[in-house]
């Protein structure tokens, strides 16, 4: 998977994730351009993953990503 996503130059989105900023009103033009490029890479990543795995595999990946984003470790939600 790393080779596939790396060939599309979107592996960094998988490693680093993507957080939407709360307020884009005060961003510079360069920051907005970077945000637009990051959003495009995020969408490309999802598209490549969706095309590369079957539906049940995609659901497993999505669930795992969600669990990591809320701090779920299998022993409950980690607060801190």
Residue pairs with C-beta under 8 A, 6 or more apart in sequence:
1 49
1 52
2 11
2 14
4 48
4 52
5 11
5 13
5 14
5 45
5 48
5 49
8 44
8 45
8 48
9 41
10 41
10 42
10 44
10 45
10 48
12 41
13 38
13 41
13 42
13 45
14 45
17 69
18 38
18 39
18 41
18 42
21 27
21 35
24 32
24 35
27 35
49 58
49 61
50 58
53 61
70 77
71 77
71 78
71 79
71 80
72 78
